[in-house]
Amino acid sequence: MHIAMVGGGYVGLVSAACFAEFGIEVRVVETHPGRLQMLREGRIPIYEPGLQPLVESNVQAGRLSFGDDIAHAVAGADAVFIAVGTPPRNGDGHADLSYVFAACEQVAAALTGYTVIVTKSTVPVGTGRRIAELVNQARPDLDVDVASNPEFLREGSAIGDFMRPDRVVIGLDTQKPSGVERAREVMRRLYRPLYLIEAPILFTSLESSELIKYAANSFLAMKISFINEMADLCERTGGNVHEVAHGIGLDGRIGRKFLHAGPGYGGSCFPKDTLALMRLAQDAGAPSRLVEATVQVNEERKNAMAERIMRAADGVRDKVVAVLGLTFKPNTDDMRDAPSIPIVHRLAESGASLRVFDPVGMELARPLMPDGMEWCTDALDAATGADLLVVLTEWNEFRALPPARLVALMRGRLVVDLRNIWDPHAMRDAGFTYHSIGRP
């Protein structure tokens, strides 16, 4: 089989490499000159464990290629995947679909035969039908089907998520008079290796598939906001949020995942998808009060964490603050909507001298951070001479730092751990005044 992937960003590149690993010829269309040059030179523009060797092996095998010629990419393709960005529109929370529609118009102009146009981008309900209308208006002669195939890739473990998924969701136009059997067969063939491992593959309507993605991400974001509120309650009542999370997570109806207290969620999906679902629900006349509260709690959380740091330090003016971690989560260089951004800016505005380190995210973080920070070579370098130390991302290498070594390097003895990576007793025994989230 042969497919085209329009968009060589995070979703497009990971999906393309994994489909190529299935034995499918994949032609990636990337119009950003800098990113395309990197890909052609064998350099990966994003950080994702395992992606570099996967791309290299499939390029060498001739199954994966990169270019900017959309006509060449879609010629003879069984399916064309749209994997371009859908950022919030003009700051109002609605998904900006201009890149999706522009890509579909270019694809329609270049197609010469039957294909399935598949949205891999996260798009609101109704997008698939709008794409079908646009394609029909542009090329009434074309014979195409439109499908929705949302991604559920966690940054840091995306390849495993694609190869061993919890589920694959495929939405088809079940109202099409001519039926959906051709499109269903194309999608089945693309995902045949997953049938062999009995991965759940769910066929739905276009509308259900588009909504599943938003609903799933919003539900997970809601779990994060919930446990953060429970952490605040634990601090007021003497509870321990780790014990509370473990106790409720053992209930199979609730589950253990995403019950980790911290400074709030960030990244490329949760912030924009919760906003988009909130706006979609409001426009449909069925407002989601739970999603609205989730968004509000998360925004307030980031500001509250900056205030927490400053209260613990009795102010940060003229104090040296070591910051460990900037990316929104470990094992990625993604800085989109990272909680570190408002927190670090607030500390800088309050007069702190900042020494920061992140294992892979500093290059992307630089333009998002305040001027005058000191960018350090490692965690111990950041801690050297610091009056207080703040943990914003739970990288494993930070967990392994010996408290005694930190004590020897720091000038002060205050640690504010917003990810609960260290044992409170060990930190206290080492001589630290230690603040964590939701724990005594």
SULZI-V878735 format. One record per run of one state. SS is the DSSP state (alpha for helix, beta for strand, coil for the rest). FROM is the first residue (numbers start at 0). TO is the last residue. Records with the same first field share a line. If there is no record, write none. Layout:
BEGIN
SS: FROM-TO / FROM-TO
END
This chain:
BEGIN
coil: 0-0 / 6-8 / 21-23 / 29-31 / 40-49 / 60-62 / 67-68 / 74-77 / 82-86 / 88-93 / 95-96 / 110-113 / 119-125 / 138-142 / 148-156 / 163-166 / 172-179 / 190-190 / 196-199 / 237-239 / 249-268 / 283-287 / 312-318 / 324-337 / 349-351 / 357-360 / 368-372 / 375-377 / 383-386 / 391-394 / 399-401 / 409-412 / 417-422 / 429-431 / 435-439
beta: 1-5 / 24-28 / 63-66 / 78-81 / 87-87 / 94-94 / 114-118 / 143-147 / 167-171 / 200-204 / 319-323 / 352-356 / 373-374 / 387-390 / 413-416 / 432-434
alpha: 9-20 / 32-39 / 50-59 / 69-73 / 97-109 / 126-137 / 157-162 / 180-189 / 191-195 / 205-236 / 240-248 / 269-282 / 288-311 / 338-348 / 361-367 / 378-382 / 395-398 / 402-408 / 423-428
END
